[in-house]
Amino acid sequence: MFAISRHALIQLLSANISPENISYNATVIPSETEKGKLRHADGTAIDVDILIVSDGSKSRIRKCLFKDEKIIQVRENEVVNIIKNKDIASSVENDFMKFHHDQGGLTFGILKLSHDTILWYSQFDNEKYLINECSSDNLKTYMLEVFADWDPLVSSIIQQSSYENVHLWCVYELEELNPFYKDNIVFIGDAAHPLIPFTSQGVTSALKDSHTLTKYLVEEPNFTEAFRKYEADRKPEIETHINNGRLLLNQFLLPIDQQTDRILPISYK
Ligand SMILES: Cc1cc2nc3c(=O)[nH]c(=O)nc-3n(C[C@H](O)[C@H](O)[C@H](O)COP(=O)(O)OP(=O)(O)OC[C@H]3O[C@@H](n4cnc5c(N)ncnc54)[C@H](O)[C@@H]3O)c2cc1C
């Protein structure tokens, strides 16, 4: 198992790019007046030959280009928390641990990030377990109630945790994939293909997209041909992950005694 925090990954990726070429905390939106162009939120135009877009699963830029797309909320939400607590961190091994409710639709996972930091999360069937309000106080109450009588390791982590970083995630997927490019705009990562967390392939796929696209942009003098080869290369693998993700979601919703034996909890080709 290899885990990397978003912060560490961003540091690693930005290390070889001049700081003046990166704008942080800037929102980019499609231009209403010029087709295929983007602009900054303050109205400044962005004038470039090609655009590589990676604005996540609910991409506004994708929605603007593919108006008929249907994005659906998946029947699973996650409460995710990162906490600094040496006592809790020392009580868990370096392994990734995951606990499942025997009636299905509820899990608790723990991942040690360092000697004093752990990430924990709960995946839940959002038709069975309802959270109406996602303030940290409300999420804390929910976690304390739902996991009170679980394995002592789980309930003690829930009780000792700070909830300042807790977050409720909703998960989305496209009913059908769009093309990965249109004119001079190409999509990578979740913007091209939202992948549900059960696949555990979201980050790897985003990195593979950027690697593959870079390769073809370097090799091909014509960017349309580079985009075409990128899509042809990446789409079949993504379709496999989407299908596997749907199978894994169905398994998750079932009681454990009805789940398929020996199913790997990750999507693979
Ligand atoms: C609860 C949860 C658990 C997950 N667990 C895993 C896991 O275990 N393993 C795994 O591999 N994947 C996991 N994933 C999926 C993974 O997070 C995504 O696949 C991955 O983050 C996709 O990377 P990305 O760069 O394409 O998009 P994102 O990480 O979503 O990044 C998009 C970025 O674009 C920015 N943005 C959006 N709109 C604009 C705009 N208009 N202008 C400028 N910037 C904008 C956003 O602020 C964000 O920083 C999980 C996802 C969720 C929700």
The ligand as a Tripos MOL2 file, in Angstrom:
@<TRIPOS>MOLECULE
LIG
   53    58     1     0     0
SMALL
NO_CHARGES

@<TRIPOS>ATOM
      1 C1        -14.3520   10.6890   -0.2930 C.3       1 LIG1
      2 C2        -13.4010   10.3620   -1.4030 C.ar      1 LIG1
      3 C3        -12.4530    9.3620   -1.2260 C.ar      1 LIG1
      4 C4        -11.5700    9.0420   -2.2410 C.ar      1 LIG1
      5 N1        -10.6430    8.0590   -2.0320 N.ar      1 LIG1
      6 C5         -9.7430    7.7900   -2.9840 C.ar      1 LIG1
      7 C6         -8.7110    6.8100   -2.7780 C.ar      1 LIG1
      8 O1         -8.6400    6.1600   -1.7480 O.2       1 LIG1
      9 N2         -7.8120    6.6140   -3.7690 N.ar      1 LIG1
     10 C7         -7.8730    7.3030   -4.9410 C.ar      1 LIG1
     11 O2         -7.0140    7.1070   -5.8010 O.2       1 LIG1
     12 N3         -8.8310    8.2180   -5.1650 N.ar      1 LIG1
     13 C8         -9.7590    8.4890   -4.2160 C.ar      1 LIG1
     14 N4        -10.7380    9.4180   -4.4550 N.ar      1 LIG1
     15 C9        -10.7980   10.0760   -5.7580 C.3       1 LIG1
     16 C10        -9.7380   11.1550   -5.8790 C.3       1 LIG1
     17 O3         -9.8850   12.1030   -4.8470 O.3       1 LIG1
     18 C11        -9.9220   11.8390   -7.2280 C.3       1 LIG1
     19 O4        -10.0030   10.8710   -8.2610 O.3       1 LIG1
     20 C12        -8.7480   12.7570   -7.5290 C.3       1 LIG1
     21 O5         -8.6800   13.7600   -6.5300 O.3       1 LIG1
     22 C13        -8.9120   13.3870   -8.9020 C.3       1 LIG1
     23 O6         -7.9260   14.3660   -9.0870 O.3       1 LIG1
     24 P1         -8.2030   15.6060  -10.0170 P.3       1 LIG1
     25 O7         -6.9650   16.4380   -9.9490 O.co2     1 LIG1
     26 O8         -8.6950   15.1350  -11.3360 O.co2     1 LIG1
     27 O9         -9.4450   16.3870   -9.3680 O.3       1 LIG1
     28 P2         -9.5600   17.0860   -7.9360 P.3       1 LIG1
     29 O10        -8.6410   16.4620   -6.9560 O.co2     1 LIG1
     30 O11       -11.0180   17.1380   -7.6340 O.co2     1 LIG1
     31 O12        -9.0130   18.5470   -8.2010 O.3       1 LIG1
     32 C14        -9.7440   19.5010   -8.9440 C.3       1 LIG1
     33 C15        -9.2080   20.8680   -8.5560 C.3       1 LIG1
     34 O13        -9.7680   21.8550   -9.4280 O.3       1 LIG1
     35 C16       -10.1340   22.9730   -8.6650 C.3       1 LIG1
     36 N5        -11.1960   23.6810   -9.3980 N.ar      1 LIG1
     37 C17       -12.4880   23.2840   -9.5820 C.ar      1 LIG1
     38 N6        -13.1380   24.1970  -10.3480 N.ar      1 LIG1
     39 C18       -12.2320   25.1480  -10.6440 C.ar      1 LIG1
     40 C19       -12.2960   26.3630  -11.3990 C.ar      1 LIG1
     41 N7        -13.4380   26.7520  -12.0190 N.pl3     1 LIG1
     42 N8        -11.1690   27.1270  -11.4870 N.ar      1 LIG1
     43 C20       -10.0180   26.7430  -10.8810 C.ar      1 LIG1
     44 N9         -9.9030   25.6160  -10.1680 N.ar      1 LIG1
     45 C21       -10.9850   24.8430  -10.0390 C.ar      1 LIG1
     46 C22       -10.6110   22.3900   -7.3280 C.3       1 LIG1
     47 O14       -10.5570   23.3520   -6.3150 O.3       1 LIG1
     48 C23        -9.5900   21.2620   -7.1240 C.3       1 LIG1
     49 O15        -8.4330   21.7340   -6.4750 O.3       1 LIG1
     50 C24       -11.6410    9.7410   -3.4590 C.ar      1 LIG1
     51 C25       -12.5960   10.7460   -3.6500 C.ar      1 LIG1
     52 C26       -13.4890   11.0450   -2.6310 C.ar      1 LIG1
     53 C27       -14.5250   12.1240   -2.8460 C.3       1 LIG1
@<TRIPOS>BOND
     1     1     2 1
     2     2     3 ar
     3     2    52 ar
     4     3     4 ar
     5     4     5 ar
     6     4    50 ar
     7     5     6 ar
     8     6     7 ar
     9     6    13 1
    10     7     8 2
    11     7     9 ar
    12     9    10 ar
    13    10    11 2
    14    10    12 ar
    15    12    13 ar
    16    13    14 ar
    17    14    15 1
    18    14    50 ar
    19    15    16 1
    20    16    17 1
    21    16    18 1
    22    18    19 1
    23    18    20 1
    24    20    21 1
    25    20    22 1
    26    22    23 1
    27    23    24 1
    28    24    25 2
    29    24    26 1
    30    24    27 1
    31    27    28 1
    32    28    29 2
    33    28    30 1
    34    28    31 1
    35    31    32 1
    36    32    33 1
    37    33    34 1
    38    33    48 1
    39    34    35 1
    40    35    36 1
    41    35    46 1
    42    36    37 ar
    43    36    45 ar
    44    37    38 ar
    45    38    39 ar
    46    39    40 ar
    47    39    45 ar
    48    40    41 1
    49    40    42 ar
    50    42    43 ar
    51    43    44 ar
    52    44    45 ar
    53    46    47 1
    54    46    48 1
    55    48    49 1
    56    50    51 ar
    57    51    52 ar
    58    52    53 1
@<TRIPOS>SUBSTRUCTURE
     1 LIG1         1 GROUP 0 **** ****
